[in-house]
């Protein structure tokens, strides 16, 4: 199975900050990498697919990059509703696996 | 608008069985593969199972293979997960999620239902 490792596991930031979350795959996965946001008590929501394609309706403050084994999710200017947990997920091979999550909290 | 509505969760004893359902609307159900993904309380996300648009091809995580069965009824726009031999470690919120294509390969999960809680305890 492909292991996905996110860093950091938790992150404290303020409204207006720029933040970056990193996801590393245990083997090369091209750009088969997706990002999700999960707010407390809610279902996950797709933000970015294929490493850098913004899902329809997702604010342009979110962006993704990377290929191979190293990927990043960047939020250019944090809004109050962005404080949530973020997961990366690979779709290169079965089983599809997720990172352990990064909890973004208010400083 | 695409909507997915899970049901069937509840409390079950270890070794017991449960069948989850996911009612889909707002899209042509038989044109898309579907997934089950679970989340144990306070934990991360784990993909469980998937099925192609026709139902011909199914896929399972090793942790549930041989105990869980995914199926779909395209005439009812409904996805199912039959769970047998339940263990304490199967306790989780179970989400159904739509795949972007007919065949299950290289896709992502979007959207997700609201989830249904399965508790395994004596």
Interface residues (C-beta under 8 A of the other chain):
Chain A: X32 X34 X36 X42 X43 X44 X45 X46 X49 X55 X87 X89 X91 X92 X94 X95 X96 X97 X98 X99 X100 X101
Chain B: X44 X45 X46 X47 X59 X61 X62 X95 X100 X106 X107 X108 X109 X110 X111 X112 X113 X114 X115
